[in-house]
Amino acid sequence: MARKRYTPEQIIGILREAEVRLSHGEKIGEISRSLGISEQSYYRWRREYGGLKVSQARRLKDLKKENQRLRKAVSDLTLDALILKEVVEGKY
């Protein structure tokens, strides 16, 4: 079975719908089946996106992307520094 990818906006919409249906007394299992997701996905999404608005989710995504870029830059600089240190010490 092919795996679906949901955008943060779609996930927030699904979580909001699930919360409304929970308040009407439906069970998580029934809600997740009708929404086409697993219970595990619901709980994972609720942990990550619960209480966020769409604009906040976009900002979170942008911050994760920027963090990844900065980590890569730092690791590249560290590698360059180690290479230069070995060259200076004559260990090449």
C-alpha positions in Angstrom: 0.0 0.0 0.0 1.4 3.4 -1.0 2.2 5.8 1.8 0.5 9.2 1.7 2.3 12.4 2.6 0.4 15.1 4.3 1.4 18.7 4.5 1.4 20.4 7.9 -1.6 22.3 6.9 -3.5 19.1 6.0 -2.4 17.5 9.3 -3.6 20.5 11.3 -7.0 20.3 9.5 -7.3 16.6 10.3 -6.4 17.2 13.9 -9.0 19.9 14.3 -11.6 17.7 12.7 -10.6 14.8 15.0 -10.9 17.1 18.1 -14.4 18.2 17.1 -15.5 14.6 16.6 -13.9 13.6 20.0 -15.9 16.3 21.7 -19.0 14.7 20.2 -18.1 11.4 21.9 -16.6 9.4 19.0 -13.7 7.1 19.7 -10.2 7.6 18.3 -10.3 4.4 16.4 -13.5 5.3 14.6 -12.2 8.8 13.8 -8.9 7.6 12.5 -10.5 5.0 10.3 -12.9 7.5 8.8 -10.1 10.0 8.2 -7.9 7.3 6.6 -5.1 7.5 9.0 -3.8 5.1 11.7 -4.2 5.8 15.4 -0.4 5.9 15.7 -0.3 8.7 13.1 -3.0 10.6 15.0 -1.0 10.5 18.3 2.3 11.3 16.6 0.8 14.3 14.8 -1.0 15.4 17.9 2.4 15.3 19.8 4.1 17.3 17.1 1.4 19.7 15.8 -1.2 19.7 18.6 -2.3 23.3 19.3 -0.5 24.8 16.4 -2.1 27.1 13.9 -1.3 26.8 10.2 1.1 29.9 10.2 2.9 28.4 13.2 3.3 25.1 11.4 4.8 26.8 8.3 7.2 28.7 10.6 8.2 25.4 12.3 8.9 23.8 9.0 11.0 26.8 7.9 13.0 26.7 11.2 13.7 23.0 10.8 14.9 23.5 7.2 17.2 26.4 8.4 18.5 24.3 11.3 19.4 21.5 9.0 21.2 23.9 6.7 23.1 25.5 9.6 24.1 22.0 11.0 25.5 21.1 7.6 27.5 24.3 7.4 29.0 23.8 10.9 29.9 20.2 10.1 31.6 21.3 6.8 33.6 24.0 8.7 34.6 21.5 11.3 35.9 19.1 8.6 37.7 21.9 6.9 39.4 22.9 10.2 40.5 19.3 10.8 42.0 19.0 7.3 43.9 22.3 7.7 45.2 21.2 11.1 46.5 18.0 9.6 48.2 19.8 6.7 49.9 22.2 9.1 51.1 19.4 11.3 52.4 17.5 8.2 50.3 14.4 8.7 49.1 14.2 5.1 
